Amino acid sequence: MEGCLTVFAVLTSEYPAAQCICKLGQGEARRKLAKDSALARLCLGHENAAAQHAWTQDIEFRTDAAAAVTVCFAAMDGANARLRNAFDKALRRLYMLAQSAGQAADGTLAALTGDTVACDAFDVSPYVLSIIPEPIDYFMHCSDTADCRTRCLGEFEAFDAANRSVVLGAERPGVLAEVALPVESMLFGAKDVSEGRASPPFAVQDAAELAPAACAEVCGAADASDEPFPNRCVAVAGAARDGAGRALAASAYFCLPVDMTRFVHEWRAVAPAAQGYALEAGAGGAAEEVLAVHLLGTWGPQAARAEGVLARDALLAVVRATHAAGELGVRLLLLRPGFAARTVLRTAE
């Protein structure tokens, strides 16, 4: 309240009086002023405090013009200082109140909870939380400074010596922890994984994506042409061996559903030995090893739907086999399910 009253007195009384004194210091005398002039309204018509009014009269009649200018500056400086320091007492009381706020809160908590531990007892107070960074490598960025080396040289040398003794010892320092975590595949279900269907059915050597019409047959959809996000399908081909160890060529078709609730599944899974890819060509001997297998098309599932038969795409296989003359060589074979292999190219090793 005192500060507000001081500001009000400075703005309404001291500033107008100082302005009047400054006008008088410019050579204008009160007795020569007209009643309707600006200076008359400022100095004579302004309802000022009694002290300011008497001081203005004294300056006008007892002070010469040269001294009035100095008085004008002093009056303005005094008014500004009183305006600037108007709230000093209030701010000091607030500062003293803030200094005692901690003790007051401590006393209130002690009365409410029965805890008599002082607020500045940081080692035992339950209201103090100490944050210690972990690990201690948080502080290691300052270990390379010259000041840290100078102050902690003894500790550094002791640590280095102990570290060398441990590193050069029989046991290397370290921590080994084994954690068993169940991992669920995003492509195969738990039953498929347990039954081995998540692994490739043979050594895959070639792969190609199926057309939408063939993929609709593989995934079991009636018509996927108008779906905004159709399923994806892939055909793979590779080498395998039967139970007797004979080399075989095989193919497989997989549906990759866009629906996340479904899993990858194989279309009409057939063992490699039952797929009908024959590796014997005419009078040639049995194949010893399949070197490479390539897909010659991806329309097999689409033809199977149209003709109602189990159709697979033709393959191109590179095999190492024994020729009719008895020498060992490499043959390039064209394979179709249910038909004899046709030799495209034959070389001798």
DODOKOL-691678 format. One record per residue (C-alpha): residue number from 1; residue in one letter; x, y, z. Coordinates in nm, 2 decimals, always signed. Last residue first. Layout:
REM residues N
> nr rest c1 c2 c3
> NUM A X Y Z $
...
REM end
This chain:
REM residues 349
> nr rest c1 c2 c3
> 349 E +3.44 -8.21 -6.80 $
> 348 A +3.24 -8.29 -7.10 $
> 347 T +2.95 -8.07 -7.22 $
> 346 R +2.59 -8.12 -7.30 $
> 345 L +2.32 -7.87 -7.39 $
> 344 V +1.95 -7.87 -7.43 $
> 343 T +1.88 -8.22 -7.30 $
> 342 R +1.51 -8.29 -7.26 $
> 341 A +1.40 -8.45 -6.94 $
> 340 A +1.12 -8.70 -6.97 $
> 339 F +0.77 -8.57 -6.90 $
> 338 G +0.53 -8.58 -6.60 $
> 337 P +0.64 -8.24 -6.46 $
> 336 R +0.85 -8.05 -6.72 $
> 335 L +1.23 -8.03 -6.71 $
> 334 L +1.46 -7.88 -6.97 $
> 333 L +1.81 -8.00 -6.90 $
> 332 L +2.15 -7.84 -6.94 $
> 331 R +2.41 -8.12 -6.90 $
> 330 V +2.75 -8.13 -6.74 $
> 329 G +3.00 -8.41 -6.79 $
> 328 L +3.14 -8.74 -6.66 $
> 327 E +3.25 -8.99 -6.92 $
> 326 G +3.08 -9.33 -6.96 $
> 325 A +2.98 -9.32 -7.32 $
> 324 A +2.62 -9.27 -7.23 $
> 323 H +2.70 -8.96 -7.03 $
> 322 T +2.74 -8.96 -6.65 $
> 321 A +2.58 -8.65 -6.48 $
> 320 R +2.65 -8.31 -6.34 $
> 319 V +2.33 -8.11 -6.36 $
> 318 V +2.22 -7.76 -6.48 $
> 317 A +1.84 -7.74 -6.46 $
> 316 L +1.58 -7.54 -6.65 $
> 315 L +1.24 -7.57 -6.49 $
> 314 A +0.88 -7.59 -6.62 $
> 313 D +0.60 -7.47 -6.41 $
> 312 R +0.37 -7.69 -6.20 $
> 311 A +0.03 -7.83 -6.28 $
> 310 L -0.20 -8.03 -6.05 $
> 309 V -0.50 -8.06 -6.27 $
> 308 G -0.84 -7.88 -6.29 $
> 307 E -0.76 -7.73 -6.63 $
> 306 A -0.83 -7.36 -6.55 $
> 305 R -0.72 -7.38 -6.18 $
> 304 A -0.41 -7.58 -6.26 $
> 303 A -0.33 -7.34 -6.55 $
> 302 Q -0.33 -7.05 -6.30 $
> 301 P -0.11 -7.24 -6.06 $
> 300 G +0.15 -7.31 -6.33 $
> 299 W +0.17 -6.96 -6.48 $
> 298 T +0.50 -6.86 -6.32 $
> 297 G +0.75 -6.95 -6.60 $
> 296 L +1.09 -7.09 -6.69 $
> 295 L +1.21 -7.12 -6.33 $
> 294 H +1.59 -7.18 -6.28 $
> 293 V +1.78 -7.47 -6.12 $
> 292 A +2.16 -7.49 -6.06 $
> 291 L +2.43 -7.74 -5.99 $
> 290 V +2.22 -8.05 -5.94 $
> 289 E +2.45 -8.34 -5.86 $
> 288 E +2.50 -8.70 -5.97 $
> 287 A +2.24 -8.72 -6.24 $
> 286 A +2.15 -9.07 -6.36 $
> 285 G +2.29 -9.19 -6.69 $
> 284 G +2.19 -9.07 -7.03 $
> 283 A +2.01 -9.29 -7.27 $
> 282 G +1.71 -9.05 -7.30 $
> 281 A +1.74 -8.77 -7.05 $
> 280 E +1.73 -8.87 -6.68 $
> 279 L +1.66 -8.58 -6.45 $
> 278 A +1.28 -8.64 -6.42 $
> 277 Y +1.07 -8.36 -6.26 $
> 276 G +0.76 -8.55 -6.15 $
> 275 Q +0.67 -8.36 -5.83 $
> 274 A +0.67 -8.68 -5.62 $
> 273 A +1.04 -8.69 -5.53 $
> 272 P +1.03 -8.32 -5.43 $
> 271 A +0.75 -8.38 -5.17 $
> 270 V +0.43 -8.20 -5.26 $
> 269 A +0.28 -7.90 -5.08 $
> 268 R -0.04 -7.79 -5.26 $
> 267 W +0.02 -7.41 -5.21 $
> 266 E +0.26 -7.33 -4.92 $
> 265 H +0.15 -7.11 -4.64 $
> 264 V +0.26 -6.77 -4.50 $
> 263 F +0.06 -6.66 -4.20 $
> 262 R -0.28 -6.49 -4.15 $
> 261 T -0.37 -6.23 -3.89 $
> 260 M -0.15 -5.97 -4.07 $
> 259 D -0.37 -5.98 -4.38 $
> 258 V -0.15 -5.90 -4.68 $
> 257 P -0.11 -6.27 -4.73 $
> 256 L +0.23 -6.41 -4.86 $
> 255 C +0.13 -6.72 -5.05 $
> 254 F +0.40 -6.97 -5.13 $
> 253 Y +0.46 -7.19 -5.44 $
> 252 A +0.72 -7.47 -5.46 $
> 251 S +0.96 -7.62 -5.71 $
> 250 A +1.19 -7.92 -5.72 $
> 249 A +1.49 -8.07 -5.89 $
> 248 L +1.62 -8.40 -5.76 $
> 247 A +1.96 -8.57 -5.69 $
> 246 R +1.94 -8.92 -5.56 $
> 245 G +2.03 -8.98 -5.20 $
> 244 A +1.80 -9.28 -5.14 $
> 243 G +1.56 -9.08 -4.93 $
> 242 D +1.53 -8.82 -5.20 $
> 241 R +1.76 -8.53 -5.27 $
> 240 A +1.69 -8.16 -5.33 $
> 239 A +1.78 -7.88 -5.57 $
> 238 G +1.60 -7.55 -5.63 $
> 237 A +1.29 -7.36 -5.74 $
> 236 V +1.08 -7.09 -5.58 $
> 235 A +0.75 -6.93 -5.67 $
> 234 V +0.63 -6.62 -5.48 $
> 233 C +0.29 -6.48 -5.40 $
> 232 R +0.16 -6.14 -5.29 $
> 231 N -0.19 -6.08 -5.16 $
> 230 P -0.39 -5.79 -5.30 $
> 229 F -0.41 -5.44 -5.16 $
> 228 P -0.67 -5.24 -5.34 $
> 227 E -0.87 -5.55 -5.43 $
> 226 D -1.02 -5.55 -5.78 $
> 225 S -0.80 -5.81 -5.94 $
> 224 A -0.80 -6.05 -5.65 $
> 223 D -1.07 -6.29 -5.77 $
> 222 A -1.18 -6.60 -5.59 $
> 221 A -0.90 -6.60 -5.33 $
> 220 G -0.73 -6.93 -5.24 $
> 219 C -0.39 -6.79 -5.18 $
> 218 V -0.23 -7.00 -5.46 $
> 217 E -0.52 -6.95 -5.70 $
> 216 A -0.53 -6.58 -5.65 $
> 215 C -0.16 -6.56 -5.69 $
> 214 A -0.19 -6.71 -6.04 $
> 213 A -0.42 -6.43 -6.15 $
> 212 P -0.22 -6.17 -5.96 $
> 211 A +0.11 -6.27 -6.14 $
> 210 L +0.36 -6.47 -5.94 $
> 209 E +0.68 -6.33 -5.80 $
> 208 A +1.00 -6.51 -5.89 $
> 207 A +1.26 -6.73 -5.70 $
> 206 D +1.57 -6.93 -5.79 $
> 205 Q +1.83 -7.14 -5.61 $
> 204 V +1.63 -7.26 -5.30 $
> 203 A +1.78 -7.56 -5.13 $
> 202 F +1.48 -7.76 -5.04 $
> 201 P +1.15 -7.74 -4.84 $
> 200 P +1.27 -7.40 -4.70 $
> 199 S +1.22 -7.37 -4.32 $
> 198 A +0.90 -7.24 -4.16 $
> 197 R +0.73 -7.57 -4.23 $
> 196 G +0.94 -7.74 -3.96 $
> 195 E +0.65 -7.88 -3.75 $
> 194 S +0.72 -7.65 -3.45 $
> 193 V +0.75 -7.35 -3.68 $
> 192 D +0.43 -7.42 -3.86 $
> 191 K +0.25 -7.47 -3.53 $
> 190 A +0.38 -7.14 -3.39 $
> 189 G +0.25 -6.96 -3.69 $
> 188 F +0.48 -6.83 -3.97 $
> 187 L +0.55 -6.49 -4.12 $
> 186 M +0.56 -6.25 -3.81 $
> 185 S +0.76 -6.51 -3.62 $
> 184 E +0.71 -6.52 -3.24 $
> 183 V +1.03 -6.51 -3.03 $
> 182 P +1.02 -6.65 -2.67 $
> 181 L +1.31 -6.50 -2.48 $
> 180 A +1.57 -6.71 -2.29 $
> 179 V +1.83 -6.48 -2.13 $
> 178 E +2.19 -6.57 -2.09 $
> 177 A +2.42 -6.33 -1.90 $
> 176 L +2.80 -6.31 -1.92 $
> 175 V +2.98 -6.03 -1.74 $
> 174 G +3.34 -5.95 -1.80 $
> 173 P +3.69 -5.95 -1.66 $
> 172 R +3.94 -6.20 -1.82 $
> 171 E +4.05 -6.48 -1.59 $
> 170 A +4.41 -6.61 -1.60 $
> 169 G +4.56 -6.27 -1.54 $
> 168 L +4.69 -6.02 -1.79 $
> 167 V +4.37 -5.82 -1.79 $
> 166 V +4.34 -5.83 -1.41 $
> 165 S +4.70 -5.72 -1.33 $
> 164 R +4.67 -5.45 -1.60 $
> 163 N +4.35 -5.31 -1.45 $
> 162 A +4.50 -5.30 -1.10 $
> 161 A +4.80 -5.11 -1.23 $
> 160 D +4.58 -4.87 -1.43 $
> 159 F +4.36 -4.80 -1.13 $
> 158 A +4.65 -4.73 -0.90 $
> 157 E +4.81 -4.49 -1.16 $
> 156 F +4.48 -4.31 -1.20 $
> 155 E +4.42 -4.28 -0.82 $
> 154 G +4.77 -4.13 -0.77 $
> 153 L +4.73 -3.89 -1.06 $
> 152 C +4.40 -3.75 -0.93 $
> 151 R +4.47 -3.38 -0.90 $
> 150 T +4.71 -3.35 -1.19 $
> 149 R +4.53 -3.58 -1.43 $
> 148 C +4.20 -3.40 -1.35 $
> 147 D +4.37 -3.06 -1.43 $
> 146 A +4.52 -3.20 -1.75 $
> 145 T +4.18 -3.30 -1.89 $
> 144 D +4.13 -3.66 -2.01 $
> 143 S +3.93 -3.77 -1.71 $
> 142 C +3.67 -3.50 -1.77 $
> 141 H +3.47 -3.71 -2.01 $
> 140 M +3.48 -4.00 -1.76 $
> 139 F +3.20 -3.86 -1.54 $
> 138 Y +2.91 -4.04 -1.71 $
> 137 D +3.14 -4.35 -1.72 $
> 136 I +3.02 -4.39 -1.36 $
> 135 P +2.73 -4.60 -1.48 $
> 134 E +2.50 -4.47 -1.35 $
> 133 P +2.44 -4.11 -1.27 $
> 132 I +2.37 -4.03 -0.90 $
> 131 I +2.05 -3.84 -0.84 $
> 130 S +2.00 -3.76 -0.47 $
> 129 L +1.64 -3.70 -0.36 $
> 128 V +1.57 -3.49 -0.04 $
> 127 Y +1.23 -3.51 +0.12 $
> 126 P +1.31 -3.81 +0.34 $
> 125 S +1.58 -3.61 +0.52 $
> 124 V +1.87 -3.81 +0.64 $
> 123 D +2.17 -3.69 +0.44 $
> 122 F +2.02 -3.36 +0.33 $
> 121 A +1.96 -3.23 +0.68 $
> 120 D +1.88 -2.88 +0.55 $
> 119 C +1.50 -2.94 +0.57 $
> 118 A +1.53 -3.03 +0.94 $
> 117 V +1.41 -3.38 +1.06 $
> 116 T +1.12 -3.35 +1.31 $
> 115 D +0.88 -3.57 +1.12 $
> 114 G +0.55 -3.58 +1.32 $
> 113 T +0.35 -3.57 +1.00 $
> 112 L +0.13 -3.26 +1.05 $
> 111 A +0.33 -3.06 +1.31 $
> 110 A +0.67 -3.15 +1.15 $
> 109 L +0.53 -3.07 +0.81 $
> 108 T +0.42 -2.72 +0.93 $
> 107 G +0.76 -2.66 +1.10 $
> 106 D +0.94 -2.75 +0.78 $
> 105 A +0.72 -2.53 +0.58 $
> 104 A +0.79 -2.24 +0.81 $
> 103 Q +1.16 -2.31 +0.81 $
> 102 G +1.16 -2.31 +0.43 $
> 101 A +0.95 -2.00 +0.40 $
> 100 S +1.18 -1.80 +0.63 $
> 99 Q +1.41 -1.67 +0.35 $
> 98 A +1.10 -1.62 +0.13 $
> 97 L +0.95 -1.39 +0.40 $
> 96 M +1.27 -1.18 +0.42 $
> 95 Y +1.27 -1.14 +0.05 $
> 94 L +0.90 -1.04 +0.05 $
> 93 R +0.98 -0.78 +0.32 $
> 92 R +1.26 -0.65 +0.11 $
> 91 L +1.03 -0.63 -0.20 $
> 90 A +0.78 -0.43 +0.00 $
> 89 K +1.04 -0.19 +0.13 $
> 88 D +1.19 -0.13 -0.21 $
> 87 F +0.85 -0.07 -0.37 $
> 86 A +0.88 +0.30 -0.42 $
> 85 N +1.25 +0.29 -0.51 $
> 84 R +1.22 +0.38 -0.88 $
> 83 L +0.95 +0.64 -0.82 $
> 82 R +1.15 +0.81 -0.54 $
> 81 A +1.46 +0.81 -0.76 $
> 80 N +1.27 +0.95 -1.06 $
> 79 A +1.12 +1.23 -0.85 $
> 78 G +1.46 +1.32 -0.70 $
> 77 D +1.63 +1.32 -1.04 $
> 76 M +1.35 +1.54 -1.18 $
> 75 A +1.38 +1.79 -0.89 $
> 74 A +1.76 +1.80 -0.92 $
> 73 F +1.74 +1.87 -1.29 $
> 72 C +1.49 +2.15 -1.24 $
> 71 V +1.69 +2.29 -0.94 $
> 70 T +1.99 +2.32 -1.17 $
> 69 V +1.78 +2.52 -1.42 $
> 68 A +1.64 +2.73 -1.15 $
> 67 A +1.99 +2.84 -1.05 $
> 66 A +2.04 +3.02 -1.38 $
> 65 A +1.69 +3.18 -1.37 $
> 64 D +1.73 +3.34 -1.02 $
> 63 T +1.58 +3.19 -0.71 $
> 62 R +1.37 +3.37 -0.45 $
> 61 F +1.04 +3.45 -0.64 $
> 60 E +0.98 +3.14 -0.86 $
> 59 I +1.17 +2.88 -0.65 $
> 58 D +0.98 +2.98 -0.34 $
> 57 Q +0.64 +2.96 -0.51 $
> 56 T +0.72 +2.61 -0.64 $
> 55 W +0.83 +2.50 -0.30 $
> 54 A +0.51 +2.63 -0.15 $
> 53 H +0.30 +2.43 -0.41 $
> 52 Q +0.51 +2.11 -0.36 $
> 51 A +0.46 +2.13 +0.02 $
> 50 A +0.09 +2.20 -0.02 $
> 49 A +0.03 +1.91 -0.26 $
> 48 N -0.07 +2.02 -0.61 $
> 47 E -0.41 +2.12 -0.75 $
> 46 H -0.29 +2.25 -1.09 $
> 45 G -0.44 +2.59 -1.18 $
> 44 L -0.14 +2.81 -1.09 $
> 43 C +0.16 +2.61 -1.22 $
> 42 L +0.03 +2.41 -1.51 $
> 41 R -0.27 +2.63 -1.60 $
> 40 A -0.05 +2.94 -1.58 $
> 39 L +0.22 +2.78 -1.79 $
> 38 A -0.03 +2.69 -2.07 $
> 37 S -0.17 +3.05 -2.08 $
> 36 D -0.53 +3.14 -1.98 $
> 35 K -0.44 +3.33 -1.66 $
> 34 A -0.18 +3.52 -1.83 $
> 33 L +0.17 +3.49 -1.70 $
> 32 K +0.38 +3.79 -1.61 $
> 31 R +0.36 +3.74 -1.23 $
> 30 R +0.47 +3.38 -1.28 $
> 29 A +0.79 +3.46 -1.45 $
> 28 E +0.91 +3.29 -1.77 $
> 27 G +1.28 +3.27 -1.80 $
> 26 Q +1.34 +2.90 -1.90 $
> 25 G +1.38 +2.81 -1.54 $
> 24 L +1.02 +2.88 -1.48 $
> 23 K +0.93 +2.60 -1.73 $
> 22 C +1.17 +2.36 -1.55 $
> 21 I +1.00 +2.45 -1.22 $
> 20 C +0.66 +2.38 -1.37 $
> 19 Q +0.78 +2.04 -1.49 $
> 18 A +0.91 +1.96 -1.15 $
> 17 A +0.58 +2.05 -0.99 $
> 16 P +0.39 +1.84 -1.24 $
> 15 Y +0.63 +1.54 -1.18 $
> 14 E +0.61 +1.57 -0.80 $
> 13 S +0.23 +1.59 -0.76 $
> 12 T +0.03 +1.34 -0.97 $
> 11 L +0.30 +1.09 -1.08 $
> 10 V +0.51 +1.11 -0.77 $
> 9 A +0.21 +1.10 -0.53 $
> 8 F +0.06 +0.80 -0.70 $
> 7 V +0.39 +0.61 -0.70 $
> 6 T +0.43 +0.68 -0.33 $
> 5 L +0.07 +0.57 -0.26 $
> 4 C +0.13 +0.24 -0.44 $
> 3 G +0.45 +0.18 -0.25 $
> 2 E +0.28 +0.24 +0.09 $
> 1 M +0.00 +0.00 +0.00 $
REM end
